[in-house]
Amino acid sequence: MNAAVVCSFPIPFSRRKLNDKDEWTEGDMRRKISDALVVFSDAIRMYRER
């Protein structure tokens, strides 16, 4: 049985506006990356336990 994990999140290379109200900050990017690492580590653990 194959398992696939797709984790997609935008990381802007400048402080350009995302929309009319929001703008990425360094903290936002760090949280997104941290969340993605949790998802990937969980996927790896689940893959190894099968």
N, C-alpha and C positions, 0 to 999 in steps of 0.2 A: 504494500500500500504506500503510495507516494503522498507526501504532504508538501504543500507550497504555502509560503507566507509572503504576502505582498505588503510592503509598508512604503507608502509614498508620502513624502512631506516636502513642501517647497522650502528651499533655503535661498533667500535673496543674497546677491553679492553686493548690494548697496542698500542704503536706507530708503529705497523708493517706496511709494505708497502702495499698499495692497488693495485698498479700496478707498472710499471717501473718508472713512473714519479711522481705520486701523493702520498701524505701521509696525513692522517687525522690530523688536529690540534684541539685544544680545541675549537677554534672559529668555525671551521667547524661543530663540533658536536653540539655546542650551536645553530648555525643557523638551522641545520637539525631538532633539537628538537623544536625550535621555530616555524619553518614552519609546523611541524606536529601538534603542539598545535593549530595553526590557522585553519588547516583543520578540526580537531576534533571539535573546537568550532563552526565553520560554520555548520558542520553537525548536531550538537546538536541544534543550532538555527533553522535550516531548519526543523528538526524533530518536534520541538515544535510548529512551525508556521503552520504545515500542518493541 
